Amino acid sequence: MKRIFLLLFSASEANVQAIKPVQVAAECPDQNIGQVCDGHCYAQFIACKDACSESSCERTCLIEYTGCYADCPCYDNCPDGCTDCPHSICTCKEPQTNNKFYQQCLDERSDELSACLKICAANKSCFEKCFSVFIEESDECPCMDQSLFKDNRYYKIPPPNENNIDYLWKSSSALLNGRIYVFGGNYDGYKIAYIDGCEFVETQIRLINKFYATGGSLVTVKEVHDEVVICEGYTNKCEAFDGNISRSLPNTSIQHKFACLVLLDGQATAVAGEDTSSVETLAVSGWMNEPSHPAGKLSTHTCVSIGNGIITAGGTTSNDNNDGIGFIRDVFLLQNNKWTTAGQLLNTYHYPSMIFTGSYFIIIDGRLSLAVERAEWSGLTVTSSKNISTQETLCYRPIIFESDPNRCASFCSDNFCYV
C-alpha cells in the first residue's frame, strides 16, 4: 500500500505535513484493524510534529510515521492483513484465544462482577449497576474499542551509564506521599529518583548507604510524616527517607541479607535472610524480635502486608548447618504472633516482587522461573492460583505498583498491565 506525502516549505522554516491517502484496500480481510493501526501511527506523527521546532525534526517524525504504518495489517509489510503478520495488534482479531492480556483483564472484570452480584440480595437495580460497572471497566481491556491498540507503552527511562548499566538494574521502589520513588541499583547505588508524569527525575538527595535491591530491602511506613525505611542487607545499616532528607536508623540486631522488609502492625519488619531465620520489627527503642520464620534461613523471597499480618512467598532456604534445602513454593502467614503454612504456589521464585489487592496477590519472578502468577487469598490461605504470564528476561526484584489504565502515552506495550 503506497502513501503520498505533501511537503510544504515557507521562506522562514519548513512545515512538513503528512496527507493521509486512500484507506486500505477493500480486498484486505482485516481493513478495520489496519485502519485503527494506521490511526494510531498518524496520531503519533501529529504529536511528534507538534513538538518540533525545526524542519529536520518534522522530517524525522515523517520517516518514523512511514515505518509505523508500513507494519500495520493491510499495508506494505502485511498486505494480507493479519495472516502471517507479526504486528501485536493482530492478537486483537480473536483476543479470546490470541491475546492473553485481554483474557486476563476479562477474568479480572468477571471476578469483580461475580463478587458484586453475590452481595446484591435479589435487588434488580443492584444487578443492573454491577453489569453497568462491568461493561464500563471492560472498555479498558486490550482490544476493546477505545484501547484496541496499545503498542509501545512504557515509562521513559534514562539511557544506560558509561558502563552500559541500565538505570533501574537492581533498583527498588516505594510509594511515598503519592509519588513513586526509586532507590539505588547498579547504575548508582546512592540514587534517589521519582516518577514525574511518565519520566524518571533524579533528585539531588543521596542515600547514606549504597543500596541494591538484591541484597537490601525497603518499605514505606505510615507515620505522622510518612517515610521509607531502607535496610542495606549486606550490613546491619538502615536509614529512613521522608522525601526531603535521609537519616540514619538504629542497626538491625542481625544482618538480613537477601531478605525483605514489610509492615507488621504498621511497623517496618525485616524477615529472615541468607544467614538467619530471625524476624525483627523497628520500634522506638530499636529493633525487637518477632517469631522466627519457620522455613529457617530464608532468602531471595518476597513479602507483603495483609493488614493484620504478613505473608512471605518464594525464595530459597538452608538449615542451621547451611545445608542448602533449595527453592520453595510455600506461602507462609504470620498472624497473631504465630507462623502458619498458608498454601503453595505453582512455581518457584527467586528475587521476586509481589503486590496484594485484598482478595488476591500477584507475584512476579526475577531470576528463576520468570513466571507471573496470581494467587487467590481467603484471608488465611491460598485457595487457588494460576499462571497469567511469563517474563521475557531477567528482572531482579521487578518494580511493580498500581497505575490507572492508559496512565502514560507510552506504557505497557500491547500487554495488559496487571497492576
C-alpha positions as CSV (number, residue, x, y, z in Angstrom):
1,M,0.0,0.0,0.0
2,K,1.6,3.3,-1.1
3,R,1.3,6.7,0.6
4,I,1.6,10.2,-0.9
5,F,3.1,13.0,1.2
6,L,3.0,16.7,0.5
7,L,6.0,18.6,1.8
8,L,5.2,22.4,2.3
9,F,8.1,24.8,2.9
10,S,7.9,28.5,3.7
11,A,10.8,31.0,3.3
12,S,11.5,31.1,7.1
13,E,11.1,27.5,8.1
14,A,9.9,24.1,6.8
15,N,6.5,22.8,7.6
16,V,6.1,19.1,6.9
17,Q,2.6,17.7,6.7
18,A,1.5,14.2,6.0
19,I,-1.5,13.9,3.7
20,K,-3.5,10.8,4.5
21,P,-4.0,8.8,1.4
22,V,-6.8,6.4,0.3
23,Q,-7.8,3.9,3.0
24,V,-6.5,0.4,3.0
25,A,-7.6,-1.8,0.1
26,A,-11.1,-3.1,0.3
27,E,-10.0,-6.6,-0.6
28,C,-7.8,-6.8,2.5
29,P,-9.6,-9.1,5.1
30,D,-8.5,-7.0,8.1
31,Q,-9.0,-3.5,6.9
32,N,-10.8,-2.4,10.1
33,I,-7.8,-3.4,12.3
34,G,-5.5,-1.9,9.7
35,Q,-7.3,1.4,9.9
36,V,-7.1,1.5,13.7
37,C,-3.4,0.7,13.5
38,D,-2.8,3.5,10.9
39,G,-4.8,5.9,13.0
40,H,-2.5,5.3,16.0
41,C,0.6,5.8,13.8
42,Y,-0.9,9.1,12.4
43,A,-1.8,10.3,15.9
44,Q,1.8,9.7,17.0
45,F,3.0,11.6,13.9
46,I,0.9,14.6,14.7
47,A,2.1,14.6,18.4
48,C,5.7,14.3,17.2
49,K,5.4,17.1,14.6
50,D,3.7,19.4,17.1
51,A,6.6,19.1,19.4
52,C,9.1,20.1,16.8
53,S,10.7,23.5,16.3
54,E,12.9,22.6,13.3
55,S,12.2,21.2,9.9
56,S,14.7,18.4,10.4
57,C,12.7,17.2,13.4
58,E,9.5,17.2,11.4
59,R,11.1,15.2,8.7
60,T,12.2,12.6,11.3
61,C,8.6,12.4,12.5
62,L,7.5,11.7,8.9
63,I,10.1,9.0,8.5
64,E,9.0,7.3,11.7
65,Y,5.4,7.5,10.6
66,T,6.2,5.8,7.3
67,G,7.8,2.9,9.1
68,C,5.0,2.7,11.6
69,Y,2.1,2.4,9.2
70,A,4.0,0.1,6.9
71,D,4.0,-2.6,9.6
72,C,0.2,-2.4,10.0
73,P,-2.1,-5.1,8.7
74,C,-3.1,-4.4,5.0
75,Y,-0.1,-2.2,4.4
76,D,3.3,-2.7,2.9
77,N,4.7,-5.4,5.2
78,C,1.5,-7.1,5.9
79,P,-0.5,-7.0,2.6
80,D,-2.7,-10.0,3.5
81,G,-3.9,-8.4,6.7
82,C,-3.2,-10.4,9.9
83,T,-2.3,-13.6,8.0
84,D,1.4,-14.2,8.9
85,C,1.6,-10.6,10.2
86,P,3.7,-10.2,13.4
87,H,2.2,-6.9,14.5
88,S,0.8,-7.2,18.0
89,I,-2.5,-5.6,17.0
90,C,-3.4,-8.8,15.2
91,T,-3.8,-10.6,18.5
92,C,-7.0,-8.4,18.8
93,K,-8.6,-10.1,15.8
94,E,-9.5,-13.0,18.0
95,P,-8.5,-11.8,21.5
96,Q,-10.4,-14.5,23.3
97,T,-7.8,-17.0,22.1
98,N,-4.8,-15.0,20.9
99,N,-4.4,-12.1,23.4
100,K,-3.6,-13.4,26.9
101,F,-3.7,-9.9,28.3
102,Y,-7.3,-9.4,27.1
103,Q,-8.1,-12.8,28.6
104,Q,-6.5,-11.8,32.0
105,C,-8.2,-8.4,32.0
106,L,-11.6,-10.0,31.3
107,D,-11.0,-12.6,34.0
108,E,-10.4,-9.8,36.4
109,R,-13.5,-7.9,35.4
110,S,-15.6,-11.1,35.5
111,D,-14.4,-11.9,39.1
112,E,-15.4,-8.4,40.1
113,L,-18.8,-8.8,38.5
114,S,-19.3,-12.1,40.3
115,A,-18.4,-10.6,43.7
116,C,-20.7,-7.6,43.0
117,L,-23.7,-9.8,42.1
118,K,-23.3,-12.0,45.2
119,I,-23.9,-9.1,47.6
120,C,-26.9,-7.7,45.7
121,A,-29.5,-9.6,47.8
122,A,-32.0,-10.2,44.9
123,N,-32.0,-6.5,44.1
124,K,-32.6,-5.9,40.4
125,S,-31.2,-2.4,40.4
126,C,-28.1,-3.7,42.1
127,F,-27.7,-6.3,39.4
128,E,-28.0,-3.6,36.7
129,K,-25.4,-1.5,38.5
130,C,-23.0,-4.4,38.6
131,F,-23.4,-5.1,34.9
132,S,-23.0,-1.4,34.1
133,V,-19.7,-1.2,36.0
134,F,-18.6,-4.4,34.3
135,I,-19.2,-3.0,30.9
136,E,-17.6,0.3,31.7
137,E,-14.4,-1.2,33.2
138,S,-14.2,-3.8,30.5
139,D,-13.7,-1.0,28.0
140,E,-10.2,-0.5,29.5
141,C,-9.2,-4.1,28.4
142,P,-6.8,-4.5,25.5
143,C,-8.7,-5.0,22.1
144,M,-11.8,-3.2,23.3
145,D,-12.9,-0.3,21.1
146,Q,-11.2,2.5,22.9
147,S,-8.0,0.5,23.6
148,L,-7.6,-1.7,20.6
149,F,-4.1,-0.6,20.0
150,K,-1.7,-0.3,23.0
151,D,1.7,-0.7,21.4
152,N,4.9,0.7,22.7
153,R,3.6,1.9,26.1
154,Y,6.3,2.4,28.7
155,Y,7.7,4.9,31.1
156,K,10.6,6.8,29.6
157,I,13.8,5.5,31.3
158,P,17.2,7.3,31.2
159,P,19.8,5.6,29.0
160,P,22.4,3.3,30.4
161,N,25.5,4.9,32.0
162,E,29.1,4.8,30.6
163,N,29.5,1.2,31.9
164,N,26.3,0.2,30.0
165,I,24.4,-0.4,33.2
166,D,20.7,0.1,32.9
167,Y,19.1,2.9,35.0
168,L,16.8,0.6,37.0
169,W,19.0,-2.5,37.2
170,K,18.7,-3.9,40.8
171,S,16.9,-0.7,42.0
172,S,13.8,-0.9,44.2
173,S,10.8,1.4,44.5
174,A,8.4,2.6,47.1
175,L,5.3,4.8,47.2
176,L,5.8,7.9,49.4
177,N,3.2,10.7,49.7
178,G,1.6,9.7,46.5
179,R,4.8,9.6,44.5
180,I,6.7,6.6,43.2
181,Y,10.4,6.8,44.3
182,V,13.3,4.6,43.0
183,F,16.3,3.9,45.1
184,G,19.9,2.7,44.4
185,G,20.8,0.0,42.0
186,N,23.9,-0.9,40.0
187,Y,23.6,2.3,37.9
188,D,24.2,4.4,41.0
189,G,23.9,2.8,44.5
190,Y,23.1,6.2,46.2
191,K,20.5,7.3,43.7
192,I,17.1,8.7,44.7
193,A,14.7,9.3,41.8
194,Y,11.0,9.6,41.3
195,I,8.4,9.3,38.5
196,D,7.0,12.6,37.3
197,G,4.3,12.0,34.7
198,C,5.9,9.3,32.5
199,E,9.5,10.1,33.2
200,F,12.1,9.4,35.9
201,V,13.5,12.5,37.6
202,E,16.6,12.2,39.7
203,T,16.8,14.2,42.9
204,Q,19.8,15.9,44.4
205,I,19.3,13.9,47.6
206,R,21.6,10.9,48.1
207,L,21.2,7.8,50.2
208,I,23.5,7.5,53.2
209,N,24.4,3.8,52.3
210,K,24.7,2.1,49.0
211,F,21.5,0.2,48.2
212,Y,21.0,-2.8,45.8
213,A,17.5,-4.5,45.6
214,T,19.2,-7.9,45.5
215,G,20.8,-7.7,49.0
216,G,18.7,-5.0,50.6
217,S,15.1,-4.2,51.1
218,L,12.7,-1.3,51.9
219,V,9.2,-0.4,52.9
220,T,7.0,2.7,53.3
221,V,6.0,3.3,56.9
222,K,2.9,5.4,57.6
223,E,3.8,7.8,60.5
224,V,2.9,11.4,61.3
225,H,5.3,12.1,58.5
226,D,5.5,9.1,56.1
227,E,8.9,7.7,55.3
228,V,10.6,4.9,53.5
229,V,12.7,2.6,55.7
230,I,15.7,1.2,53.8
231,C,18.0,-1.5,55.0
232,E,21.2,-2.3,53.2
233,G,21.1,-6.0,53.7
234,Y,24.8,-6.6,53.2
235,T,25.4,-4.9,56.6
236,N,23.2,-4.1,59.6
237,K,22.8,-0.5,58.5
238,C,19.3,1.1,57.9
239,E,18.1,4.6,57.1
240,A,14.8,6.5,56.5
241,F,13.9,8.8,53.7
242,D,11.0,11.2,54.1
243,G,11.0,12.9,50.7
244,N,13.4,15.7,51.8
245,I,16.3,14.0,53.6
246,S,17.6,10.6,54.5
247,R,18.6,9.9,58.2
248,S,20.3,7.0,59.8
249,L,18.3,4.5,61.9
250,P,19.4,2.0,64.5
251,N,21.2,-1.0,63.1
252,T,19.3,-4.3,62.9
253,S,20.3,-6.9,65.6
254,I,21.4,-9.2,62.8
255,Q,22.2,-8.9,59.1
256,H,19.2,-9.6,56.9
257,K,20.9,-10.2,53.5
258,F,18.7,-11.1,50.5
259,A,15.6,-10.6,52.8
260,C,12.5,-8.4,52.7
261,L,11.0,-5.5,54.7
262,V,7.3,-5.4,55.3
263,L,4.8,-3.7,57.6
264,L,3.7,-5.6,60.6
265,D,1.1,-3.7,62.8
266,G,2.2,-0.6,61.0
267,Q,6.0,-1.0,61.8
268,A,8.9,-1.9,59.5
269,T,9.7,-5.6,59.9
270,A,12.8,-7.4,58.5
271,V,12.0,-11.0,57.6
272,A,14.8,-13.7,57.7
273,G,17.8,-13.7,55.3
274,E,20.6,-15.8,53.9
275,D,22.2,-16.4,57.3
276,T,19.2,-16.0,59.7
277,S,15.6,-17.1,60.3
278,S,15.1,-14.1,62.7
279,V,12.3,-11.6,62.2
280,E,12.7,-8.0,63.7
281,T,10.4,-5.1,64.0
282,L,11.6,-1.5,64.3
283,A,10.2,0.1,67.4
284,V,11.0,3.5,69.1
285,S,13.7,1.7,71.3
286,G,15.2,-0.1,68.3
287,W,14.7,-3.5,66.6
288,M,12.6,-6.0,68.5
289,N,12.4,-9.8,67.9
290,E,9.3,-11.4,66.4
291,P,8.8,-15.2,66.0
292,S,11.4,-16.7,63.7
293,H,10.5,-17.7,60.2
294,P,9.5,-21.5,60.1
295,A,11.4,-22.1,56.8
296,G,14.7,-21.4,58.5
297,K,17.3,-19.3,56.8
298,L,15.1,-18.0,54.1
299,S,16.4,-15.6,51.4
300,T,15.6,-14.2,47.9
301,H,11.9,-14.3,48.9
302,T,9.3,-11.6,48.9
303,C,6.7,-10.5,51.5
304,V,3.7,-8.3,51.7
305,S,1.4,-6.9,54.4
306,I,-2.1,-8.1,54.6
307,G,-3.4,-5.7,57.2
308,N,-3.3,-7.7,60.4
309,G,-0.4,-9.9,59.4
310,I,2.2,-10.6,56.7
311,I,2.8,-13.3,54.1
312,T,6.0,-14.5,52.5
313,A,6.4,-16.3,49.3
314,G,9.1,-17.9,47.2
315,G,12.8,-17.8,47.9
316,T,15.4,-20.4,48.9
317,T,16.2,-21.9,52.3
318,S,19.0,-23.6,54.2
319,N,19.2,-25.1,57.7
320,D,21.4,-24.3,60.7
321,N,24.2,-26.3,59.2
322,N,24.0,-24.2,56.0
323,D,23.0,-27.3,54.0
324,G,21.0,-26.0,51.0
325,I,17.4,-27.2,51.0
326,G,16.6,-25.4,47.8
327,F,13.8,-23.3,46.3
328,I,10.4,-23.4,48.0
329,R,6.9,-22.8,46.7
330,D,5.3,-22.4,50.1
331,V,3.4,-19.4,51.2
332,F,3.7,-18.5,55.0
333,L,1.4,-16.3,57.1
334,L,2.4,-14.5,60.3
335,Q,-0.7,-13.5,62.2
336,N,-1.4,-13.1,65.9
337,N,2.3,-13.7,66.7
338,K,2.2,-17.2,65.0
339,W,3.5,-18.5,61.7
340,T,1.5,-21.0,59.6
341,T,1.8,-22.5,56.2
342,A,-0.9,-20.9,54.0
343,G,-0.5,-22.8,50.8
344,Q,1.7,-23.4,47.8
345,L,2.4,-21.6,44.5
346,L,2.7,-23.3,41.1
347,N,6.2,-22.0,40.6
348,T,9.5,-21.4,42.4
349,Y,10.6,-17.8,42.8
350,H,14.0,-16.1,43.1
351,Y,14.3,-12.4,43.7
352,P,10.6,-11.9,43.1
353,S,8.2,-9.0,43.8
354,M,4.6,-9.2,45.0
355,I,1.6,-6.9,45.2
356,F,-1.5,-7.6,47.2
357,T,-5.1,-6.3,46.3
358,G,-7.1,-7.7,49.2
359,S,-8.6,-10.8,47.6
360,Y,-5.5,-12.0,45.7
361,F,-1.9,-11.3,45.2
362,I,0.3,-11.3,42.1
363,I,3.9,-12.5,42.3
364,I,6.5,-11.8,39.6
365,D,9.7,-13.8,39.4
366,G,13.0,-12.0,38.9
367,R,15.5,-14.7,38.0
368,L,14.4,-18.3,38.1
369,S,11.0,-19.3,36.6
370,L,10.3,-15.8,35.2
371,A,6.6,-16.7,36.0
372,V,3.9,-14.2,36.7
373,E,1.3,-15.9,39.0
374,R,-2.0,-14.8,40.5
375,A,-3.0,-16.4,43.8
376,E,-6.4,-16.1,45.3
377,W,-6.4,-15.3,49.0
378,S,-9.1,-16.2,51.5
379,G,-7.7,-14.2,54.4
380,L,-5.9,-17.2,55.8
381,T,-4.9,-19.4,52.9
382,V,-4.2,-19.5,49.2
383,T,-7.3,-21.1,47.7
384,S,-6.1,-21.3,44.1
385,S,-3.6,-19.9,41.7
386,K,-2.8,-19.6,38.0
387,N,0.0,-18.5,35.7
388,I,-1.0,-15.4,33.9
389,S,2.2,-14.5,32.0
390,T,6.0,-15.1,31.8
391,Q,8.7,-12.5,32.0
392,E,10.8,-12.2,28.8
393,T,14.1,-11.6,30.6
394,L,15.7,-11.5,34.0
395,C,14.4,-8.7,36.2
396,Y,15.7,-8.8,39.8
397,R,13.1,-7.6,42.2
398,P,10.7,-6.3,39.5
399,I,9.4,-2.8,40.2
400,I,5.6,-3.1,40.4
401,F,2.9,-0.6,41.5
402,E,-0.7,0.2,40.9
403,S,-1.5,2.5,38.0
404,D,-4.6,3.7,36.1
405,P,-5.1,2.2,32.7
406,N,-3.6,4.4,29.9
407,R,-1.6,6.2,32.6
408,C,1.1,7.1,30.1
409,A,1.0,7.6,26.3
410,S,3.9,5.1,26.3
411,F,3.2,2.4,28.9
412,C,2.7,-1.3,28.8
413,S,3.1,-2.4,25.1
414,D,0.1,-4.3,23.9
415,N,0.4,-6.2,27.2
416,F,-2.3,-5.6,29.8
417,C,-0.9,-4.0,32.9
418,Y,-1.6,-6.3,35.8
419,V,-1.3,-3.7,38.5
